[in-house]
Amino acid sequence: MKRHNIPTAKYKVFNNFEKAKTYIEKAPLPIVVKASGLALGKGVTVAPTKAEALRALKQILVDKIFGVSGNEVVIEEYLAGTEISIHAISDGKNYKIFPTSQDHKRIFDDDMGPNTGGMGVIAPLPFVDEALLSKIEEKIVAPIIEGMIKEGRPFVGCLYPGIMLTDEGPKVFEINARLGDPEAQAYLRLLKTDFLEIVDASIDEKLDKLEIKWNDAFACNIALASNGYPGDYEKGKVITGIEEAEMQPDVVVFHAGTKIVRQGLTTNTVTNGGRVLGISATGLTLEKALSTAYGAISKIYFEGIQFRKDIGKKTG
């Protein structure tokens, strides 16, 4: 991003605890501390105090809670604004941008508590107009694709920059080379074109010849998580009500952390992960999709179930 003038946060990279500590002690607050490698969406701490930033730094570099993913830390300025997700499929030369979406990363309502892999998503976003999307394409998506070509690494696949809409304009705070989770579970509910056609076109460098069609509707996906997630959590809790939830119109239940257990003549679906189920729904309005999803969630139960009750409430 720095090489190709793509707007992002100011940052420094460290692999030495003392040097990183000195930098944090002089930096303005809040400050963001990231494990450089993969950490299942949990490697980022937005620290409002020096003490919290230093604690996150120690956990990553000294305690190695993320293993080798924490051999380096990235310390960034905090980007204030509204977070959105942008997805584009690329064949290395051409690209197509998906509808906008918004993940809700904190575990608790009102964006409180630690970051997770994603507790819920809405798509498309009513507050992102064509002018803003064009600006994001011009300043972020196109320069990334063009920059990869210039560096001899044409990008083929799904480009997923996480973007903060700041007072200074849209800025990238992360880039992924995959579909977002849980964003994909909303996109697949809206997509009319066969997803395999899109994959084939991206592999064969024929995206410019493919029209990707979307349903004229809204989608949401709400994660049901185990008690304790994103920290330690218990497994093996019996889940009831999935079939009843799936009987609701416009609802699809995605399994994320579940397991089938057979004991004699009894077969149970039990929890087997942090985020257990994704309850998705579609509707002609965002409010209808959300109401349908929460109605389906009311049918489901397992011991310690937790989920956010404010997904899509703060659209902007």
C-alpha positions in Angstrom: 0.0 0.0 0.0 2.8 2.4 0.8 4.6 1.6 -2.5 1.4 2.3 -4.6 0.0 5.3 -2.6 -3.1 3.4 -1.4 -4.6 5.3 1.6 -4.0 3.5 4.9 -3.0 4.1 8.5 0.5 5.3 9.5 2.4 2.3 10.9 5.7 0.8 12.1 6.7 -2.9 12.2 8.7 -4.4 15.1 10.1 -7.7 16.2 11.9 -6.3 19.3 9.7 -5.9 22.4 11.8 -3.0 23.9 11.8 -1.0 20.7 8.1 -1.5 20.2 7.4 -0.6 23.9 9.4 2.7 23.5 7.4 3.5 20.3 4.0 2.9 22.0 5.0 5.0 25.0 5.5 8.0 22.7 2.5 7.4 20.4 -0.9 9.1 20.5 -4.0 7.1 21.8 -5.9 5.1 20.9 -3.4 2.9 19.1 -3.7 -0.4 17.2 -1.4 -3.4 17.9 -1.5 -6.3 15.4 0.1 -9.7 15.2 1.6 -9.7 11.7 0.6 -13.2 10.8 -2.7 -15.1 10.7 -4.6 -15.2 14.0 -8.2 -16.3 13.2 -9.4 -12.7 13.2 -8.3 -12.2 16.8 -4.8 -10.7 16.4 -5.8 -7.1 16.6 -6.1 -4.9 19.7 -7.5 -1.4 19.6 -5.9 -0.1 22.8 -7.4 3.0 24.4 -4.6 3.2 27.0 -0.9 2.6 27.0 -1.3 -0.2 29.6 -3.6 -2.1 27.3 -1.4 -1.6 24.2 1.7 -2.8 26.2 -0.3 -5.8 27.5 -1.2 -6.7 23.9 2.4 -6.2 22.8 3.7 -8.5 25.5 1.1 -11.2 24.7 2.1 -11.2 21.0 5.9 -10.8 21.1 6.8 -12.3 24.5 4.1 -14.7 25.5 3.6 -15.8 21.9 -0.1 -16.4 22.2 -0.3 -16.5 18.4 2.9 -18.6 17.9 5.0 -17.7 14.9 2.2 -15.3 13.7 3.4 -13.0 16.4 7.1 -12.9 15.5 6.4 -9.4 14.2 3.9 -6.8 15.4 2.5 -4.0 13.3 1.7 -0.8 15.4 -0.7 1.5 13.6 -2.4 4.8 14.1 -6.1 4.4 15.0 -8.5 5.1 12.1 -11.7 6.6 13.4 -14.9 6.2 11.3 -17.3 3.6 9.9 -15.9 0.3 8.9 -17.1 -1.4 5.7 -16.0 -4.5 3.7 -15.3 -4.3 -0.1 -14.9 -7.5 -2.2 -13.7 -7.7 -5.8 -13.1 -10.8 -7.9 -10.1 -10.5 -10.2 -8.7 -12.5 -13.1 -5.3 -10.8 -12.9 -6.3 -8.0 -15.3 -10.0 -7.4 -15.0 -12.1 -7.2 -11.8 -15.7 -7.0 -10.7 -16.8 -5.4 -7.4 -19.4 -7.1 -5.2 -22.1 -5.2 -3.3 -20.8 -3.4 -0.2 -21.1 -5.1 3.2 -20.4 -4.4 6.9 -19.1 -6.9 9.4 -19.6 -6.4 13.2 -16.3 -7.6 14.7 -16.7 -6.9 18.5 -18.2 -9.6 20.6 -20.8 -7.5 22.4 -23.5 -5.0 21.4 -22.6 -1.4 20.8 -19.2 -2.5 19.5 -17.9 -3.4 23.0 -15.5 -6.2 24.0 -12.7 -7.9 22.1 -12.5 -8.4 18.4 -13.8 -11.7 16.9 -13.8 -13.3 13.5 -17.1 -11.6 12.8 -20.4 -11.6 14.7 -22.7 -10.5 11.9 -22.9 -8.8 8.6 -25.3 -6.9 6.4 -25.3 -6.3 2.6 -25.6 -4.1 0.6 -25.1 -0.9 2.7 -27.8 1.8 2.4 -25.3 4.5 3.3 -22.7 3.8 0.6 -23.7 5.6 -2.6 -22.3 5.2 -6.1 -20.1 8.3 -5.7 -18.4 6.8 -2.6 -18.1 3.4 -4.2 -16.5 4.9 -7.3 -14.0 6.7 -5.1 -13.1 3.4 -3.3 -12.6 1.8 -6.7 -10.4 4.6 -8.0 -8.3 5.1 -4.9 -8.1 1.5 -3.6 -9.3 -1.4 -5.7 -7.9 -0.4 -9.1 -4.4 0.7 -7.6 -4.1 -2.7 -5.8 -4.9 -4.7 -9.0 -2.6 -2.4 -11.1 0.1 -2.5 -8.5 0.2 -6.3 -8.4 0.5 -6.4 -12.2 3.4 -3.9 -12.1 5.2 -6.0 -9.5 4.9 -9.1 -11.6 2.3 -10.8 -9.4 -1.1 -10.4 -11.1 -3.7 -11.1 -8.5 -6.3 -13.8 -9.3 -9.0 -14.5 -6.8 -11.1 -12.6 -4.3 -9.6 -9.3 -3.1 -11.1 -8.2 0.2 -9.9 -4.8 1.6 -11.4 -3.8 5.0 -12.0 0.0 4.7 -12.6 2.7 7.3 -14.6 5.7 6.1 -12.6 8.4 7.8 -13.0 12.2 7.8 -10.1 12.2 5.3 -11.8 9.7 3.0 -11.7 5.9 2.8 -8.6 4.2 4.1 -7.6 0.5 4.1 -6.9 -1.1 7.5 -6.4 -4.7 6.2 -6.3 -6.6 2.9 -7.4 -10.3 2.6 -7.0 -12.6 -0.4 -10.3 -14.4 0.2 -14.0 -13.9 0.7 -14.8 -12.5 4.1 -16.3 -14.5 6.9 -19.2 -13.9 7.6 -19.6 -11.6 4.5 -19.6 -14.6 2.1 -22.7 -16.0 3.8 -24.6 -12.8 2.9 -23.2 -12.6 -0.6 -24.1 -16.1 -1.5 -27.7 -15.4 -0.5 -27.8 -12.4 -2.9 -25.9 -13.9 -5.8 -27.9 -15.0 -8.9 -24.9 -16.0 -11.1 -23.5 -19.4 -10.4 -20.5 -18.9 -8.2 -18.5 -21.5 -10.1 -19.0 -19.5 -13.3 -17.3 -16.5 -11.6 -14.4 -18.7 -10.4 -13.9 -20.1 -13.8 -14.0 -16.7 -15.4 -11.4 -15.4 -13.0 -9.1 -18.4 -13.7 -9.5 -18.1 -17.4 -9.0 -14.3 -17.5 -12.5 -13.8 -18.9 -14.2 -11.7 -16.2 -14.7 -8.8 -18.6 -17.1 -11.1 -20.6 -19.1 -12.2 -17.6 -22.1 -10.2 -16.1 -22.4 -11.0 -12.4 -26.1 -10.7 -11.5 -27.4 -10.0 -7.9 -30.9 -10.2 -6.4 -32.4 -6.8 -5.7 -32.7 -7.5 -2.0 -30.8 -7.2 1.3 -29.1 -10.0 3.3 -27.8 -10.4 6.8 -26.0 -13.1 8.7 -25.8 -13.3 12.5 -23.3 -15.5 14.3 -24.4 -17.6 17.3 -21.3 -18.1 19.5 -20.2 -20.3 22.4 -20.0 -18.8 25.9 -16.5 -17.4 26.4 -15.7 -16.8 22.7 -13.4 -15.2 21.5 -11.5 -16.5 24.5 -11.7 -20.0 25.9 -15.0 -21.8 25.5 -16.6 -25.3 26.1 -17.6 -27.6 23.3 -20.2 -30.4 23.2 -23.3 -28.4 24.1 -26.5 -29.9 22.5 -28.1 -27.6 19.9 -31.9 -27.6 19.4 -34.2 -25.8 17.0 -32.0 -25.7 13.9 -34.7 -27.4 11.8 -37.4 -25.1 13.1 -35.2 -22.1 12.2 -34.6 -23.4 8.7 -38.4 -23.8 8.2 -38.8 -20.0 8.3 -39.1 -18.4 4.9 -35.9 -16.8 3.4 -33.7 -18.3 6.1 -30.6 -20.4 5.6 -28.5 -21.7 8.6 -24.8 -22.1 8.0 -22.8 -24.5 10.2 -19.5 -23.2 11.4 -18.5 -24.9 14.6 -20.9 -27.9 14.9 -20.5 -31.7 15.2 -22.9 -34.6 14.9 -22.7 -37.0 17.8 -24.4 -40.4 17.8 -25.1 -42.2 21.1 -27.1 -45.4 20.6 -30.3 -44.4 18.9 -29.9 -40.7 19.6 -28.3 -38.3 17.2 -27.5 -34.7 18.4 -25.9 -31.7 16.8 -23.5 -30.2 19.3 -21.2 -27.2 19.5 -17.7 -27.7 18.3 -16.2 -24.2 17.9 -16.3 -20.5 18.9 -18.7 -19.3 16.3 -21.2 -22.2 16.1 -23.9 -21.2 13.5 -24.5 -18.4 11.0 -28.2 -17.5 10.7 -28.8 -15.8 7.4 -31.9 -14.2 6.0 -32.9 -12.1 3.0 -35.6 -9.4 2.5 -36.7 -6.6 0.3 -35.6 -4.2 3.0 -32.7 -4.5 5.5 -35.1 -4.3 8.4 -37.1 -7.2 7.0 -34.0 -9.4 6.6 -32.9 -8.6 10.1 -36.3 -9.3 11.6 -36.5 -12.6 9.8 -33.0 -13.7 11.0 -33.7 -12.7 14.6 -37.0 -14.5 14.4 -35.2 -17.7 13.3 -32.6 -17.3 16.1 -35.4 -17.3 18.7 -36.0 -21.0 17.7 -32.4 -22.1 18.4 -30.9 -22.9 21.8 -27.7 -24.3 23.3 -26.2 -23.8 26.7 -24.2 -20.5 26.8 -25.5 -19.2 23.5 -24.4 -15.6 22.8 -25.1 -13.4 19.9 -25.2 -9.7 19.1 -28.7 -8.2 19.2 -27.8 -5.0 17.3 -26.6 -6.2 13.9 -27.4 -3.7 11.3 -28.9 -1.2 13.8 -26.1 1.4 13.2 -26.0 1.7 9.4 -23.6 4.6 9.0 
